[in-house]
Amino acid sequence: MRIEYKHVSKRLRDLPKAERAAVGKFVSKSTTQTEQIARILAPERSGQTKSDISSHTSLDGLTGVIEAIAPDAPRAEKNRAFSIEYGRKKGTRGTTEGSLHMDKARQYTRKRFGKGVRRIVRGIVRRAAGNG
């Protein structure tokens, strides 16, 4: 899952370094919070699903990525993570319902993330205009 506003991040790259750092700090904090929520919502079976969830931010600090499993994991592990998240619809082992823990975490934090970015940008604009 990738939390990114491409049109906003292009404009934020033009900001001074201090303001970009404030946005990057918020993105990092929000990414970590979303990772924690996904771990809470992940199924309890073996604990492997929870331990596979990780997050990181890009070098510019404007993009946060939360992964259910590492990109370099073996194909069988990726299939396991996908079937836990979305369920199995066909196959020799029957069908299962998905837990959708990553989607639920994204939905929960999406509104807060958008509001936080807007709040930070408004503060930057106020300081740039000399009103704050």
C-alpha positions in Angstrom: 0.0 0.0 0.0 1.4 3.3 -1.0 0.3 6.6 0.5 1.1 9.3 -1.9 -0.3 12.5 -3.4 1.6 12.9 -6.6 0.3 16.4 -7.5 1.0 17.6 -4.0 4.5 16.0 -3.7 5.6 17.7 -7.0 4.7 21.1 -5.5 6.2 20.3 -2.1 9.6 19.5 -3.7 9.8 23.2 -4.6 9.5 24.2 -0.9 12.5 25.2 1.2 14.3 22.3 3.0 12.9 23.1 6.5 9.3 23.0 5.3 9.9 19.8 3.4 11.3 18.3 6.5 8.1 19.1 8.4 6.0 17.3 5.8 8.4 14.4 5.8 8.2 14.1 9.5 4.4 13.9 9.3 4.5 11.4 6.5 6.9 9.2 8.5 4.7 9.4 11.6 1.5 8.6 9.7 3.2 5.7 7.9 4.3 4.2 11.2 0.8 4.7 12.7 -0.8 2.9 9.7 1.7 0.1 10.1 0.8 -0.3 13.7 -2.9 -0.4 12.9 -2.4 -3.0 10.2 -0.5 -5.1 12.7 -3.3 -4.9 15.2 -5.9 -5.8 12.6 -3.8 -8.7 11.1 -5.0 -12.2 11.9 -3.6 -14.0 15.0 -3.0 -17.5 13.6 0.8 -17.8 13.6 2.1 -14.3 14.2 4.0 -14.5 10.9 1.6 -12.2 9.1 2.0 -9.5 11.8 5.8 -9.8 11.7 5.9 -9.5 7.9 4.2 -6.1 7.9 6.8 -3.3 7.4 6.9 0.3 6.5 9.4 2.9 5.2 9.5 6.3 3.7 11.2 7.4 0.5 14.4 9.3 0.5 12.7 12.7 -0.1 10.3 11.9 2.8 7.2 12.6 0.8 6.1 9.0 0.2 5.2 6.4 2.8 5.0 2.7 1.9 3.5 -0.1 4.0 4.1 -3.6 2.8 2.3 -6.8 3.9 5.4 -8.8 2.9 8.8 -7.8 1.6 9.1 -7.5 -2.2 12.1 -9.9 -2.3 10.2 -12.7 -0.5 9.7 -16.0 -2.2 6.6 -16.4 -4.5 5.0 -18.9 -2.1 5.1 -16.4 0.8 3.7 -13.7 -1.4 0.8 -16.0 -2.4 0.2 -16.8 1.3 0.1 -13.1 2.2 -2.3 -12.3 -0.7 -4.6 -15.2 0.3 -4.7 -14.0 3.9 -5.6 -10.5 2.8 -8.1 -11.2 0.1 -9.1 -14.8 0.7 -9.1 -17.8 -1.8 -11.9 -18.1 -4.2 -10.9 -21.3 -5.9 -8.4 -24.1 -5.7 -8.0 -27.5 -4.2 -7.9 -26.3 -0.6 -11.3 -24.6 -0.6 -12.3 -21.0 -0.3 -11.7 -18.6 2.5 -12.7 -15.1 3.4 -10.0 -12.4 3.4 -9.2 -10.4 6.5 -8.5 -7.1 4.5 -6.4 -5.8 7.4 -4.2 -3.6 5.1 -7.3 -2.1 3.4 -9.0 -1.4 6.7 -5.8 0.3 8.0 -5.6 2.4 4.9 -9.2 3.4 5.1 -8.9 4.3 8.8 -5.9 6.6 8.3 -6.7 8.1 4.9 -8.9 10.9 6.1 -6.5 11.8 9.0 -3.5 11.7 6.7 -5.2 14.1 4.1 -6.2 16.5 6.8 -2.8 16.5 8.4 -1.0 17.2 5.1 -3.4 20.1 4.4 -2.9 21.5 8.0 0.9 21.4 7.5 0.7 23.1 4.1 -1.6 25.8 5.4 1.0 26.5 8.2 3.8 26.7 5.6 1.8 29.1 3.5 1.0 31.3 6.5 4.7 31.4 7.5 5.7 32.2 4.0 3.2 35.1 3.8 4.5 36.4 7.1 1.2 35.8 9.0 2.4 33.2 11.5 
